[in-house]
Amino acid sequence: MPCAERYNGTEVDIAEELVTLGVPKHDIVLGFHSPYMRQFTEYGMS
């Protein structure tokens, strides 16, 4: 089940913390990036 990070206004990298906890990168969607820009990240697309 994908998890979406929509906004991170802190210095904490929540996505990397999720990876550390065992969540696969393809299940993490960086919602603060446009769908076009997500293709250039190592995380999920949608």
Backbone as JSON Lines, residues from 0, in Angstrom:
{"i":0,"aa":"M","n":[0.85,-1.16,0.0],"ca":[0.0,0.0,0.0],"c":[0.9,1.24,0.0]}
{"i":1,"aa":"P","n":[0.79,2.09,-1.02],"ca":[1.64,3.28,-1.09],"c":[1.31,4.28,0.0]}
{"i":2,"aa":"C","n":[2.33,4.98,0.46],"ca":[2.11,6.1,1.37],"c":[2.57,7.36,0.67]}
{"i":3,"aa":"A","n":[1.84,8.43,0.85],"ca":[2.14,9.69,0.16],"c":[2.62,10.73,1.15]}
{"i":4,"aa":"E","n":[3.73,11.35,0.8],"ca":[4.22,12.48,1.59],"c":[3.88,13.73,0.8]}
{"i":5,"aa":"R","n":[2.95,14.53,1.3],"ca":[2.47,15.7,0.56],"c":[3.29,16.95,0.83]}
{"i":6,"aa":"Y","n":[3.71,17.13,2.06],"ca":[4.47,18.34,2.39],"c":[5.34,18.03,3.59]}
{"i":7,"aa":"N","n":[6.57,18.46,3.53],"ca":[7.46,18.27,4.66],"c":[8.1,19.62,4.96]}
{"i":8,"aa":"G","n":[7.54,20.34,5.89],"ca":[8.06,21.66,6.25],"c":[9.11,21.59,7.34]}
{"i":9,"aa":"T","n":[9.72,20.43,7.53],"ca":[10.73,20.25,8.56],"c":[12.04,19.84,7.93]}
{"i":10,"aa":"E","n":[13.06,19.73,8.76],"ca":[14.35,19.24,8.28],"c":[14.41,17.72,8.32]}
{"i":11,"aa":"V","n":[13.37,17.09,8.83],"ca":[13.31,15.63,8.91],"c":[12.94,15.07,7.55]}
{"i":12,"aa":"D","n":[13.72,14.13,7.06],"ca":[13.41,13.49,5.78],"c":[12.52,12.28,6.06]}
{"i":13,"aa":"I","n":[11.22,12.53,6.05],"ca":[10.25,11.5,6.42],"c":[10.34,10.3,5.48]}
{"i":14,"aa":"A","n":[10.54,10.56,4.19],"ca":[10.63,9.46,3.23],"c":[11.79,8.53,3.58]}
{"i":15,"aa":"E","n":[12.94,9.08,3.91],"ca":[14.09,8.25,4.28],"c":[13.85,7.51,5.59]}
{"i":16,"aa":"E","n":[13.13,8.14,6.5],"ca":[12.8,7.44,7.75],"c":[11.89,6.25,7.47]}
{"i":17,"aa":"L","n":[10.94,6.41,6.54],"ca":[10.08,5.29,6.16],"c":[10.89,4.16,5.55]}
{"i":18,"aa":"V","n":[11.87,4.5,4.72],"ca":[12.75,3.48,4.12],"c":[13.51,2.76,5.22]}
{"i":19,"aa":"T","n":[14.01,3.5,6.19],"ca":[14.74,2.9,7.31],"c":[13.85,1.92,8.08]}
{"i":20,"aa":"L","n":[12.57,2.22,8.14],"ca":[11.62,1.34,8.83],"c":[11.17,0.16,7.99]}
{"i":21,"aa":"G","n":[11.65,0.09,6.74],"ca":[11.35,-1.06,5.9],"c":[10.34,-0.84,4.8]}
{"i":22,"aa":"V","n":[9.87,0.39,4.61],"ca":[8.92,0.66,3.53],"c":[9.71,0.77,2.22]}
{"i":23,"aa":"P","n":[9.35,-0.02,1.2],"ca":[10.06,0.07,-0.09],"c":[9.88,1.44,-0.73]}
{"i":24,"aa":"K","n":[10.94,1.93,-1.38],"ca":[10.88,3.26,-2.0],"c":[9.79,3.36,-3.05]}
{"i":25,"aa":"H","n":[9.49,2.26,-3.75],"ca":[8.46,2.34,-4.79],"c":[7.06,2.5,-4.18]}
{"i":26,"aa":"D","n":[6.93,2.3,-2.86],"ca":[5.64,2.5,-2.19],"c":[5.5,3.89,-1.57]}
{"i":27,"aa":"I","n":[6.53,4.72,-1.71],"ca":[6.5,6.08,-1.16],"c":[6.35,7.06,-2.31]}
{"i":28,"aa":"V","n":[5.33,7.9,-2.25],"ca":[5.09,8.9,-3.3],"c":[5.31,10.28,-2.69]}
{"i":29,"aa":"L","n":[6.19,11.05,-3.3],"ca":[6.47,12.4,-2.83],"c":[5.45,13.34,-3.44]}
{"i":30,"aa":"G","n":[4.37,13.59,-2.71],"ca":[3.26,14.38,-3.22],"c":[3.58,15.85,-3.42]}
{"i":31,"aa":"F","n":[4.69,16.32,-2.84],"ca":[5.05,17.72,-3.05],"c":[5.77,17.93,-4.37]}
{"i":32,"aa":"H","n":[6.08,16.82,-5.1],"ca":[6.6,16.92,-6.46],"c":[5.44,16.7,-7.43]}
{"i":33,"aa":"S","n":[5.46,17.39,-8.56],"ca":[4.44,17.17,-9.58],"c":[4.62,15.76,-10.14]}
{"i":34,"aa":"P","n":[3.55,15.17,-10.71],"ca":[3.69,13.85,-11.31],"c":[4.84,13.79,-12.33]}
{"i":35,"aa":"Y","n":[5.04,14.86,-13.07],"ca":[6.14,14.87,-14.05],"c":[7.49,14.76,-13.35]}
{"i":36,"aa":"M","n":[7.69,15.48,-12.27],"ca":[8.98,15.48,-11.57],"c":[9.24,14.18,-10.82]}
{"i":37,"aa":"R","n":[8.19,13.46,-10.45],"ca":[8.37,12.21,-9.69],"c":[9.16,11.17,-10.46]}
{"i":38,"aa":"Q","n":[9.13,11.23,-11.78],"ca":[9.87,10.25,-12.58],"c":[11.37,10.39,-12.38]}
{"i":39,"aa":"F","n":[11.82,11.53,-11.88],"ca":[13.24,11.77,-11.69],"c":[13.7,11.48,-10.26]}
{"i":40,"aa":"T","n":[12.8,10.98,-9.41],"ca":[13.16,10.62,-8.05],"c":[13.3,9.11,-7.97]}
{"i":41,"aa":"E","n":[13.81,8.64,-6.86],"ca":[13.95,7.2,-6.67],"c":[12.73,6.6,-5.97]}
{"i":42,"aa":"Y","n":[11.67,7.41,-5.81],"ca":[10.47,6.97,-5.13],"c":[9.35,6.67,-6.13]}
{"i":43,"aa":"G","n":[8.18,6.28,-5.62],"ca":[7.06,5.91,-6.47],"c":[6.52,7.07,-7.3]}
{"i":44,"aa":"M","n":[5.76,6.72,-8.33],"ca":[5.22,7.72,-9.26],"c":[3.82,8.2,-8.87]}
{"i":45,"aa":"S","n":[2.96,7.3,-8.39],"ca":[1.59,7.72,-8.07],"c":[0.96,6.81,-7.06]}
